[in-house]
C-alpha cells in the first residue's frame, strides 16, 4: 500500500514573512513547520509553513487579523509519488 501524507501549507513572498508568521502562530499556541515550498507552487521565496489541517480555520483567522503578504493557502495530498494540490479560498 502506498504511503499517504496530507497537510496544509502557506506559501510566502519572502522568507522574512514566513518566519514572522511562524512566530505569530507560535505565540498564539499553534505549531507550524518551515518547509520547502512543494512543487506546483512555483512562485515566492521557496519557503512555506506546514500546518495541521485541523488548525487551518484558526490559522486563517490569524492571517486575516495580521495580513502578512502571502502567495496562498494550500492543501496537499501525497499518495506514493503522486500529489494532489488544492488552493484553500481565503474568504
N, C-alpha and C positions, 0 to 999 in steps of 0.2 A: 504494500500500500504506500503511495507517495506521501511525502512529508507535506503537511498543510500548515501555513502560517498566515494569520490575519492580524492586521494592525492599522491604525490611522496615523497620519503624519501631517505636519505643517511644513510647507516649503517657504523659504525666505529669500528676500532680495539681497540681504547682506549677512555676513557672519555675526556682526555686532547685534543685529536684530534677533537672530536665532539665540544667541547667548543671553540677551536681555529677557526675551520671552521665557526662556528656560528658568531664569531666576524668578520671574513673576509667578510662574507655575509652582516652583518650589516654595516660595513664600506663602502661596495660597494652599499648600498641602497636597499638591498633585505632583506625581512623578512623571518625568519625561526622560528620553534618552536622545542625545545628539547622534545622528546617523548621516551617512552619505545619502544624498537625495536619490531615491530609486529611479531606475530607468523609466522613461515615459514622461517624466517632468524634466525637460531639458533646460529650463530657464533658472535663473537665480544663482546663488553663491555656491551651490553644491552641498550645503548643509540643511538638514531638516530635523525636526523634533518628532520622535516617535512617541505616540501617546496611546493609552488604553482606549479601545472603543467604548468602554463603559464610562469614561470620563469626558468624552467628546462634547457633550452638552455643556458641562461646566467650563471646559476649556474655551468653547465658543463664546460663552458669557464673558470670560476674562479678556478674550480678544476684542469683543465689542466695546468693553469699557476702556481699553488701552489703545486700540487701533494701531498696533505695530504694523509697519508695511510687510505684507506677505505676498507670496505668489498664489497660495491657495491651501485649503484643507483637502486631504485625500484619504481614501480608504484603499487598502491593497490586500489582495488575497493571493497568496502564492501556493500553487499545488505542483509539487515537483519543480520542474524548470519553467512552468507556465505561470504568468502573473496577470491578474485582472485588476485594473486601476480605475477607480471612480472618484470624481470630484464631489466633495461634500458642499452643498449650497450654503452660503453664509447668511441667507435671510430666513 
